[in-house]
Amino acid sequence: MRVLLKVLDGPLAGGVIAVDEGVPVTVGRSRDPGVVAVPDQAMSRLHFVVERSGRSCRIRDLGSSNGTFVNAAQVTDAWLQAGDRILAGDTTFEVAVEAEAAPPPPAPAPPPPAPSRAPPPTHARPPPTRPDPAFAAALEDDDETVRREALWAAAWTGQPWLRGYLRALLANPEPAHRDAMLLLAILGGPEDVELVLAAARALDPGPERFRVLAAFGHPAVVDELLAGIEDEDAAVAAAAGEAFEKLTGAELDRIPAGPEEAPAGADPGDATLRPDPAAAKLFWRDAHDRFFQSSRWCRGLDLSGEIDAATINRLDLQSRLEACVRGRYLGSWSGSPADLERLGGLRP
């Protein structure tokens, strides 16, 4: 069976986009890796994503400017069926399900006797978003520490409902969701850019939001970091600068936080200093195209695929923890808790 998005009109009219099992398809104007680029100026950079589970497909709007419509009704999250039409910008897609040819049976078999009544239709189950009962009570606990531990335990044990749960929770982000924000930043993919940005902004006006953006590591968040480096609040600027350095691997110059001159040989962590916005902009101007060739970076290293032990050892301790937990969740790293402890500790 194949699930296809047929392009009926717009700049790519006549084209076909395949939606494979377990591989989200993100559509928009962006030329980022992992995005189906449509040169439709009425589309947002990241407009919508389609995820498939068996014969079922789910579409989610990614905070687009002009909205996503299914059969003329605007949607933010909906299930698709064969024949549905999706309008995004000036482009219309049609959902098609095609059966793949099956090998003939070795010999014809007689038809089974007709049942006394028609069996109920079977449908593929949608991807789970509700927590397993073993986790549900802890995730609703009044103690923030209990909720945090439940989230990280779910990530470590690869619970299939976790990312859907985080996305649903952060559809209306609040500061109390900071642990969920950080975990989605660690586990999410390019299709989560707009959701992670919106969630991080819910932590305004303090500097905490930059930890979330740095953990996500997608180059699309760098504009937010550059704006933070220019903030009048020295603490916000410092946090944005640290996040920029974590993502890019750059070492920014420090300048006085106020009108006074920086003392010679001053410690870069001195509260009287702040990262230099001009240096950050200059670095990003020269490095922008290289970073947009991938979707996750840390310390200037491409972490979008599987990573080996040598790469892990080049990361700071917090980044090692994030990379290993993501690897455990996605099945690309099989280390034990003892291995993770040796790499830098078990605490988020």
C-alpha positions as CSV (number, residue, x, y, z in Angstrom):
1,M,0.0,0.0,0.0
2,R,1.2,3.5,-0.9
3,V,-0.1,6.8,0.5
4,L,0.5,9.8,-1.8
5,L,-0.1,13.5,-1.8
6,K,-0.9,14.4,-5.4
7,V,-0.3,18.0,-6.3
8,L,-3.3,19.2,-8.2
9,D,-2.4,22.8,-8.8
10,G,0.2,25.4,-7.8
11,P,3.9,25.7,-8.6
12,L,4.4,21.9,-8.4
13,A,1.2,20.8,-10.2
14,G,1.5,17.2,-11.4
15,G,4.0,16.2,-8.7
16,V,3.5,13.4,-6.2
17,I,4.8,13.2,-2.5
18,A,5.0,9.8,-0.9
19,V,4.2,9.5,2.8
20,D,6.0,6.5,4.2
21,E,5.2,4.7,7.5
22,G,6.9,6.4,10.5
23,V,8.5,9.2,8.4
24,P,6.8,12.6,8.9
25,V,6.6,14.7,5.7
26,T,7.0,18.4,6.3
27,V,5.8,20.7,3.5
28,G,6.6,24.5,3.1
29,R,8.7,27.0,1.4
30,S,11.9,26.2,3.4
31,R,14.8,24.5,1.7
32,D,15.9,23.0,5.0
33,P,16.9,19.4,4.9
34,G,13.9,17.2,5.6
35,V,11.4,19.6,4.2
36,V,9.5,19.1,0.9
37,A,10.1,22.6,-0.6
38,V,7.2,24.1,-2.5
39,P,8.0,27.5,-4.2
40,D,4.6,28.9,-3.2
41,Q,4.9,32.4,-1.8
42,A,1.5,32.0,0.0
43,M,2.9,29.2,2.0
44,S,4.9,29.5,5.3
45,R,8.4,28.3,5.5
46,L,7.2,25.3,7.5
47,H,3.5,25.0,6.6
48,F,2.2,21.5,7.6
49,V,3.4,18.0,8.4
50,V,1.7,14.7,7.5
51,E,2.4,11.5,9.6
52,R,1.3,8.1,8.5
53,S,0.4,5.1,10.7
54,G,-0.7,2.2,8.5
55,R,-3.6,3.4,6.3
56,S,-4.2,6.4,8.6
57,C,-2.6,9.8,8.0
58,R,-2.6,12.8,10.3
59,I,-2.0,16.4,9.3
60,R,-0.9,19.1,11.6
61,D,-0.6,22.8,10.8
62,L,2.8,24.2,11.9
63,G,1.6,27.7,12.8
64,S,1.3,28.8,9.2
65,S,0.3,32.4,8.3
66,N,-2.5,31.5,5.9
67,G,-3.7,28.3,7.5
68,T,-4.1,24.7,6.4
69,F,-7.5,23.6,5.0
70,V,-8.9,20.1,4.5
71,N,-12.0,19.9,2.3
72,A,-12.4,23.7,2.7
73,A,-12.3,23.5,6.5
74,Q,-9.4,25.1,8.4
75,V,-7.6,22.6,10.6
76,T,-4.8,22.6,13.1
77,D,-4.7,18.8,13.6
78,A,-6.9,16.3,11.7
79,W,-7.0,12.7,10.3
80,L,-7.0,12.3,6.5
81,Q,-8.8,9.9,4.3
82,A,-8.3,8.9,0.6
83,G,-9.8,11.6,-1.6
84,D,-9.4,14.5,1.0
85,R,-8.1,17.7,-0.5
86,I,-5.6,19.8,1.3
87,L,-5.2,23.5,0.6
88,A,-2.0,25.3,1.7
89,G,-1.2,28.7,0.3
90,D,-2.1,28.5,-3.4
91,T,-1.4,24.8,-3.7
92,T,-3.9,21.9,-3.5
93,F,-3.0,18.4,-2.7
94,E,-5.2,15.2,-2.9
95,V,-4.7,12.3,-0.6
96,A,-4.5,9.0,-2.6
97,V,-4.1,5.4,-1.3
98,E,-2.8,2.9,-3.8
99,A,-2.6,-0.9,-3.3
100,E,0.7,-2.4,-4.2
101,A,0.6,-5.5,-6.4
102,A,0.7,-8.7,-4.3
103,P,2.2,-12.0,-5.6
104,P,-0.5,-14.5,-6.8
105,P,-1.4,-17.4,-4.5
106,P,0.1,-20.8,-5.3
107,A,-3.3,-22.2,-6.0
108,P,-6.9,-20.9,-5.9
109,A,-8.8,-21.5,-2.8
110,P,-12.6,-21.9,-2.4
111,P,-14.3,-18.8,-1.0
112,P,-15.1,-19.0,2.7
113,P,-18.7,-19.4,3.7
114,A,-20.6,-16.2,4.1
115,P,-20.7,-15.1,7.7
116,S,-24.0,-14.6,9.4
117,R,-23.2,-10.9,9.8
118,A,-20.6,-8.6,8.4
119,P,-17.5,-8.3,10.6
120,P,-16.8,-4.8,11.9
121,P,-14.4,-2.8,9.7
122,T,-10.8,-2.7,10.9
123,H,-8.8,0.5,10.9
124,A,-5.2,1.2,11.7
125,R,-4.8,2.7,15.1
126,P,-3.6,6.3,15.2
127,P,-0.3,7.0,16.8
128,P,-0.8,7.1,20.6
129,T,-0.7,10.4,22.4
130,R,-2.2,9.3,25.7
131,P,0.3,8.1,28.3
132,D,0.6,4.5,29.3
133,P,-1.3,3.9,32.5
134,A,2.0,3.2,34.3
135,F,3.0,6.8,33.7
136,A,-0.3,8.7,33.7
137,A,-0.7,9.2,37.4
138,A,2.9,10.5,37.8
139,L,2.5,12.9,34.9
140,E,-0.5,14.4,36.7
141,D,1.2,14.6,40.1
142,D,1.2,17.9,42.0
143,D,5.0,17.6,42.6
144,E,7.0,19.0,39.7
145,T,9.9,16.7,40.4
146,V,7.6,13.6,40.0
147,R,6.3,14.9,36.7
148,R,9.9,15.6,35.5
149,E,11.1,12.1,36.5
150,A,8.1,10.5,34.7
151,L,8.9,12.3,31.5
152,W,12.6,11.4,31.5
153,A,11.7,7.8,32.4
154,A,9.3,7.7,29.4
155,A,12.1,9.0,27.1
156,W,14.7,6.5,28.4
157,T,12.3,3.6,27.9
158,G,11.2,4.7,24.4
159,Q,7.5,5.1,25.1
160,P,5.8,5.5,21.7
161,W,3.2,7.9,23.0
162,L,5.7,10.4,24.4
163,R,6.3,12.7,21.5
164,G,2.6,12.9,20.7
165,Y,1.9,13.7,24.3
166,L,4.5,16.4,24.4
167,R,3.2,18.0,21.2
168,A,-0.4,18.0,22.4
169,L,0.6,19.4,25.8
170,L,2.6,22.2,24.2
171,A,-0.1,23.2,21.7
172,N,-1.0,25.7,24.5
173,P,2.4,26.2,26.2
174,E,2.7,27.6,29.7
175,P,5.8,28.3,31.9
176,A,4.8,25.3,34.0
177,H,5.5,23.0,31.0
178,R,9.3,23.9,31.0
179,D,10.3,20.2,31.4
180,A,8.1,19.1,28.6
181,M,9.5,21.9,26.4
182,L,13.1,20.8,27.0
183,L,12.2,17.1,26.4
184,L,10.5,17.9,23.1
185,A,13.4,20.0,22.1
186,I,15.7,17.0,22.7
187,L,13.4,14.4,21.1
188,G,11.6,16.4,18.4
189,G,12.4,16.7,14.6
190,P,12.5,19.5,12.0
191,E,8.7,19.3,11.9
192,D,8.6,20.7,15.4
193,V,10.4,24.0,14.7
194,E,7.4,26.3,15.1
195,L,6.1,24.4,18.1
196,V,9.5,24.5,20.0
197,L,9.9,28.2,19.2
198,A,6.4,29.0,20.4
199,A,6.9,26.9,23.6
200,A,10.3,28.7,24.3
201,R,8.7,32.1,23.9
202,A,6.2,31.1,26.6
203,L,9.1,31.3,29.0
204,D,9.6,35.1,28.3
205,P,11.0,37.4,29.5
206,G,13.7,35.5,31.3
207,P,16.7,33.7,29.8
208,E,15.5,30.1,30.5
209,R,14.0,29.8,27.0
210,F,17.4,29.7,25.4
211,R,18.3,26.4,27.0
212,V,15.3,24.9,25.2
213,L,16.4,26.4,21.8
214,A,20.0,25.2,22.3
215,A,18.8,21.7,23.1
216,F,16.7,21.6,19.9
217,G,19.8,22.6,17.8
218,H,17.9,23.5,14.6
219,P,19.4,26.4,12.7
220,A,16.0,28.0,12.3
221,V,16.2,29.0,16.0
222,V,19.4,31.1,15.5
223,D,17.5,34.3,14.7
224,E,15.9,34.1,18.1
225,L,19.3,33.6,19.7
226,L,20.8,36.6,17.9
227,A,17.9,38.8,19.0
228,G,18.5,37.6,22.6
229,I,22.2,38.5,22.4
230,E,21.1,42.1,21.7
231,D,18.7,42.2,24.6
232,E,19.3,45.1,27.1
233,D,19.1,42.6,30.0
234,A,22.7,41.4,30.5
235,A,21.5,38.0,31.9
236,V,19.3,37.4,28.9
237,A,22.1,38.3,26.5
238,A,24.5,36.0,28.4
239,A,22.1,33.1,28.2
240,A,21.4,33.7,24.5
241,G,25.2,33.9,23.8
242,E,25.7,30.6,25.6
243,A,23.0,28.9,23.6
244,F,24.5,30.3,20.3
245,E,27.9,28.9,21.2
246,K,26.4,25.6,22.2
247,L,24.6,25.3,18.8
248,T,27.3,26.7,16.5
249,G,30.6,25.9,18.4
250,A,31.6,29.6,18.0
251,E,33.5,31.4,20.7
252,L,32.1,34.9,20.9
253,D,34.1,37.9,22.1
254,R,32.8,39.6,25.2
255,I,32.2,43.3,25.5
256,P,31.3,45.5,28.5
257,A,27.7,45.1,29.7
258,G,27.6,48.8,30.4
259,P,29.4,51.9,29.2
260,E,32.6,51.1,31.2
261,E,35.6,49.5,29.5
262,A,36.2,45.8,30.2
263,P,39.2,45.2,32.4
264,A,42.2,43.5,30.8
265,G,42.2,39.7,31.1
266,A,38.6,39.7,32.3
267,D,36.9,36.3,32.8
268,P,34.3,35.8,29.9
269,G,31.8,34.7,32.6
270,D,32.1,38.0,34.4
271,A,28.7,39.6,34.9
272,T,30.1,42.9,33.7
273,L,30.6,41.4,30.2
274,R,28.2,40.3,27.6
275,P,28.6,38.5,24.2
276,D,29.4,40.7,21.3
277,P,26.3,40.9,19.0
278,A,28.4,42.1,16.0
279,A,30.7,39.0,16.3
280,A,27.7,36.7,16.5
281,K,26.1,38.2,13.4
282,L,29.4,38.0,11.5
283,F,29.9,34.4,12.4
284,W,26.3,33.5,11.4
285,R,26.5,35.4,8.1
286,D,29.5,33.3,7.1
287,A,28.2,30.0,8.5
288,H,24.5,30.2,7.7
289,D,24.4,28.1,4.5
290,R,26.5,25.3,6.0
291,F,24.3,25.0,9.1
292,F,21.1,24.8,7.0
293,Q,22.4,21.7,5.4
294,S,21.3,19.7,8.5
295,S,18.6,19.9,11.1
296,R,20.4,19.4,14.5
297,W,23.7,20.9,15.7
298,C,25.7,21.0,18.9
299,R,29.1,22.6,19.3
300,G,29.2,22.9,15.6
301,L,28.8,19.1,15.1
302,D,26.1,17.6,13.0
303,L,24.0,15.4,15.3
304,S,21.1,14.9,12.9
305,G,22.0,11.2,12.3
306,E,23.5,8.5,14.5
307,I,26.5,9.6,16.5
308,D,29.5,7.6,17.6
309,A,31.4,7.6,20.9
310,A,34.1,9.9,19.6
311,T,31.5,12.6,18.7
312,I,29.8,12.2,22.1
313,N,33.1,12.7,23.9
314,R,33.5,16.1,22.1
315,L,30.3,17.4,23.7
316,D,29.9,19.1,27.0
317,L,28.2,17.0,29.8
318,Q,24.7,18.4,29.4
319,S,24.8,17.9,25.6
320,R,26.1,14.3,26.1
321,L,23.1,13.6,28.3
322,E,20.7,15.1,25.7
323,A,22.3,13.2,22.8
324,C,22.2,9.8,24.6
325,V,18.6,10.2,25.8
326,R,17.6,11.0,22.2
327,G,19.5,8.0,21.0
328,R,17.9,5.8,23.5
329,Y,14.4,7.0,22.5
330,L,15.1,6.6,18.8
331,G,16.9,3.3,19.2
332,S,20.2,4.5,17.8
333,W,22.1,4.3,21.1
334,S,21.8,1.2,23.4
335,G,23.9,2.3,26.3
336,S,23.0,1.5,29.9
337,P,22.4,3.9,32.8
338,A,25.9,3.1,33.9
339,D,27.2,4.1,30.5
340,L,25.3,7.4,30.7
341,E,26.6,8.1,34.2
342,R,30.2,7.6,32.9
343,L,29.5,10.0,30.1
344,G,28.5,12.8,32.5
345,G,25.6,12.0,34.8
346,L,22.0,11.0,34.8
347,R,20.4,14.2,35.8
348,P,18.5,16.4,33.2
